[in-house]
């Protein structure tokens, strides 16, 4: 690859050579977005790991924290907020409960899905620290683009995401 070219340029060049009948121009955007998403995820999860959390656990604790006092939700609501199946949410809740970061309410119901999940003081302290570090990391990552580029990119991504 020459200066200024990246891996996606190489892939597109190879496909243009091998399949000139197929328009590979979308790879320029989608391929780079895919690679960027993977790279950003790695940068983000490194901070979560510093706090002993997985990406999913961080997301669930954030959902509880931003729900406001008393920092509790039903498992089905957490599943909706974190865009994870109820089964996946239950596994995350189990791990976070075992670590003392959340508790299931003591409602008199044998169905765990009917109970509310509450952030403990320990969980609130952890997520407040982790979220502060997370946002500092996002500021660092976003600063790789100019303010103008970020302001241009955000509505484009919002529109595209809404279409999907």
Helices and strands as residue ranges (DSSP letters): H 7-18, H 26-50, H 55-66, E 72-74, H 75-82, H 86-98, E 102-104, G 112-114, E 116-119, H 121-142, H 147-163
